[in-house]
């Protein structure tokens, strides 16, 4: 399959924990091919957070599930996924299983559905520890307490004896993160980890992830629909729309010079704390595209106020400025 | 406390809650769960009150108690001065038409087997409003009002609608009986960012065009800022601060409100209160001020004495013994 990308991420990449190149994910739905992820190239640096931002159907969660090998047999994955230099696409299932949960781990939106309700949380963390390390029960328990302490569960010795339902959503999410950390992964995926949490707890969990990535030198991939959260808690940013990356750059440079009209529209649609009562929000008319019904050209064109005839041809994702890629024929703030 | 609303309000309120409490008896617990405790506030016609707080603070129970489903354990709910808590049967059903709700998950509140047209017609049919032809015309009108072309969407089923379209149907249903008060319970919380903006703008347009009054319940303070004239902050079943939204957002007086705002604005100085413990159990709320176990400013008095909601300035009430300095 040929690439539509102008410039490809360097093939020799020693400075990355995870490198995706031309990742494609196709589902077979009722004898029809649905391209959920199209030609995604990204890299995750150790000790840094990559934010993948997008709305429903943008392909952000499918991308991560493809990397984790959670999609099952209906999905066809092509391209390259290299974790610590090792190619995962095409790797036999038994070998892949050894990497999953060890070199990469995942935290989901709803911690309650990922925890065993009949087991004390300390035992669940200890079980994860014993799964990855040859240690006895007692050592595993004390490691579990240490892990709970490192994710700032207050009074971890006592909390370890609690069952999941006795903990708040934020504490459960900390337990999930402790379990994910038990194997010392190179990359931690967090899929909307704070969406189900209250505002005060959201900030705590995001700050915890900020702190852990530095302490463990671990790459973090934060998947979120909230560009505001991504702007504050990531080092690199990729915006997805209709299964493609439409803009990507280091967070600071992207936020200071947004090029893709969709990214700008997402930014404008976020309610502001300093807004006046009854002020209108800049909304994006229409709805995100349905991946099962792709239209030719730029996927955002039907909703884009700047769209012209040329947008019926898919714009390639090109590096318009050093480190800043965008897929738009008429980027904002750039003379054509 | 029941008439503690401020002097800035003119005329009789559309909705008034006087000392409303709701307790639930939960199997396996000797003491009842105190979901809402002694809540009083009022909402005037054409205005929007945003009710905020974390999950379990009692904001959704407050909404349900207003429509008397379930009825409050104590206190009164007045709609245009009429005590809803004293109404039964036909008169209660009639009063309830004036208050309609829009829920968080549009799909789960719409029967997936029904067509959009029939879903919007249902409240009209149940309440015997108009003839079949009149109802059909009203449904077309309602769909147009919420921005859905009746020809294009009328015969679809919820499964063939996007999240935003489904929420528009939910709003059309809520408007069918021409209510005065619409309670939006986390109505935009599960929508995509671009769709959320559309629905918030739609609600704002409807307020102006139809003269609606909203009780807007949300955990997201930034969303509430956009829609509200007044804001009420709840914690563990109690109203801890209430006032003009510009005043509350500019200078919150309750430490809990301040912590919520700090979390949203994420100022560098905002303390990380992850070690401040959990929200206490509503079966056994702390004595005195319910927020004291997580409050950085708590003193002895806070454990001994329940702080009453008192007037701090015109249009600003707070339930705190040691309110933060306001500008």
Interface residues (C-beta under 8 A of the other chain):
Chain A: X55 X56 X152 X154 X167 X168 X169 X170 X171 X198 X199 X200 X201 X202 X203 X204 X207 X208 X225 X226 X227 X232 X265 X266 X269 X270 X271 X272 X273 X274 X275 X276 X277 X278 X279 X280 X281 X282 X283 X284 X285 X287 X288 X303
Chain B: X48 X54 X55 X162 X163 X164 X165 X192 X193 X194 X195 X196 X197 X198 X200 X201 X204 X207 X219 X220 X221 X222 X223 X225 X226 X227 X228 X229 X245 X246 X249 X259 X260 X261 X263 X264 X265 X266 X270 X272 X273 X274 X275 X277 X278 X279
